Amino acid sequence: MESQVRGGTRWKRFAVVMVPSVAAAACVGVGLAQGALAASFSVSGQQFKVSAETLHGDGFAQYGGIDSVYTSVEGKSKTQVPVAVSSFETAKITNMCQSVKTTIPVLNKTFYLRLDAGRDPKKPVTAENLYIDVAQLDADATFNKIDIGVAVKDKTRGPAVKEGESVLPGGFAQQAESADLSNVEQTAWATTAGTFKLSGLSMRLGADPKMECF
């Protein structure tokens, strides 16, 4: 079974993935508010952007989760945010860009850190047991043998749920044998992987807003 998603607006372009996942994340948020779950994965208070020309992943799964986020770079307090956790057993990424915007209070100035890798199609970025805690995602996507609406604890694709991840075992999830995304633009809270090989890595730090990936 193959499912292809295309469209002309931000929310339609990835509706088949994002709409169910937002609902799943909302359910997790209710569980958290009722004390059924603990938000145990702490991330910085800064989202980052990632773009890619293509991403091919085998063993795909997605489900709702909760991240515990610092509300400022000073790290004095936290809040909880719902995320759509996208996971892949293996992934290959071409022309990947990652950028993060940081305002340093002492200097009262904004800086941008940008990483580029996998610009040679013959040497893509590769990852194993890849997890991305997504806040927003735009892409053209094709899924092979997709199952929408499985329970998190019953999914058979993708790596196991991360240790300490706040999820509802009977909550909504979806999975596919493989996924192909192109023209990817996403905003995320965190990325983790068992291995993450960045071929042709280039890193730059500067104050020019044009350094952001998009």
N, C-alpha and C positions, 0 to 999 in steps of 0.2 A: 504494500500500500504506500502510495506516495502522496504527500500533501504539500502544495505550493502556495505561498502567501505573497501576494503583491497588492499594491494599492497606491494612492496618490497623496495621502495625508499621513501625518506622524502616527496617529493612533491606529489607522487602518493597516499600515504597512506590516505591523507585527501583532495584529489583533488576536490571532489564534493562540499565541503564546502569552501575551501580556494580560489579556482580560481574565482568563482563568487563574493566572498566577496572582493577580491583584486580589481576586476574591479569596484565594487560599491564604494570602498574607493577611488579609483582613480577619479571617477566621482565627489565625494564630494570634493576632492582636487582641481579639476578644478573650482567648484563653489566657493570655498574659495578664490582662486586666483583672481576670477573675482569680488569678493566682495559680492557674493550672500549669503555667510554664515559667521558666526563668530565662531572662535574656543574658546569656553567658558569653557571647562572642563580642568582645569590645573592639571597636574600630575608631579611627580618628574622626574628628568632626568635619572632615573635608571629603567631599565626593571628588572623584577623578573621572576624566574622560578617556575613552578608548575608541579608536577607529581602526578598521581593517578593510582591506580590499576583499579578502575572502577568508572564511573560516570553515574548515571541514572537521566535524567531530564525529567519532564513533562512540556508541554507548551514551546516549543523551537522556537526561532526566531534568525535570524542573518542578519546583514546589515552593510553597511560601515559607518564609522564615522571619526571624526577628534579630536585628543587630542592636547592640547597646552602643550608642554613639556619644562621644564627647561633644558638648554644645559649643565649645570654643577651643582655640589652640592652647589656651592656658590649662585646659583639662580639669577644671574645678567641679564640673557637674556633668551628668549624662542624661540622655533621653533614649527612648526606644523607637526604632523605625522599622516598618515592614519592608521586606525585600523579596524579590523573586530570585531564588537560588537556581542558577543554571549550572549543570554539572556535565562533564564529559569524561569518559574513560581515557580517551586520547584525543588530541586536537592538533591540527596544523593550520597556521595562520600566516597569511602573506600581507606584506606592507602594513605592519602593525604600528600604531602610534599610541602613546599613553602620555597624558599631561595632567598636571595638578596645579591648581592656583592657590597660593598661600599668601596671606597678608600678615606681615610681622609687626605686631603692635609697637615694639620698641623703636623700629625704624619708620613706622607708619607708611609702609610701602608694600606693594604687591609684587610678588615674584612668581615665575612660572618654571616648573621643571618638566622637561619633555624628553621622552625616550622613544627612539625609532628602532625598529628591527624587522628582519624578514623581508627586506626590500628586494632581494634576489629571489624570484619565484622558485629557483632550484634549491634554495636554502631557507625554507620557511621557519617561522617560530614553531616549536613543538612543545607539547605539554602532556603530562599524564596525571590522571586524577585531578582534573581542573575544576574549581568551583568559582563562580562569579556571583557576588551578591549585587544584583542589578536593581537600580532605581528606575531607569528608563532605557529603552532599546528601540532603535529604528534599523531595519534591514529588509532585504528580500531573502526569503527563506524557503527551503525545500526540505521536507522530512520524509524519511523512508521507514515504512512500517511503524506508524505513529499510533500510540494509545493515549487517548485523552480521558481523564477522569478516574485513573487508578488511585488507590490509596497509597500514601507515602510508604507505609510499611510493606506493601505488597508489590512495589515496583521491582522489576527485574533488569532494568537497564540503568546505565550510569553507575558511578562509584557509590559506595555506601554513604549515607548521611554523615556529615562531619561530626566527629566527637564533640559534644558540647553544643551542637546546633539546636536552637529552639524550634521544634516542629511538632505538629500534631500527627501522631502515627496514622490515624484514620483520615487525615486531611487530604485535600485534592492534590493530585500530581499528574504529570503527563510524561511520557517517555517515547523514545524512538530508537530504532536500530542505528540510524545515523542522521546527521543534520548538516545541511550546506547553507551557509549564510554569505551574502555578498553586500557590499556597500554598507558595512556595519558602522553605526555610530551609537555608542552607549555611554551612559553615566552610571557609575557603580560606587559602592561603599568599600568593597574589599574583593581581592582575588587571592586564592590560595591554590597551590598545586603540589603534587608529590615531586615532580620535576618540571622545570620550566627553562627550556633552552632558547636563548635569544641570539640568533645568528645575525652578525653584522650590527651589533648593538651600538647606538650612538646616543649620548646623553648631553643635554644642554640645560643651562640655568640662565634666566634673564628676566628682564622687566617688560618685554614686548608682548602685548596681548595676542599678537599674531602667532605666538609660539603654541597656543592651544591647538589641539588636534582638529577641533571644529567649533 
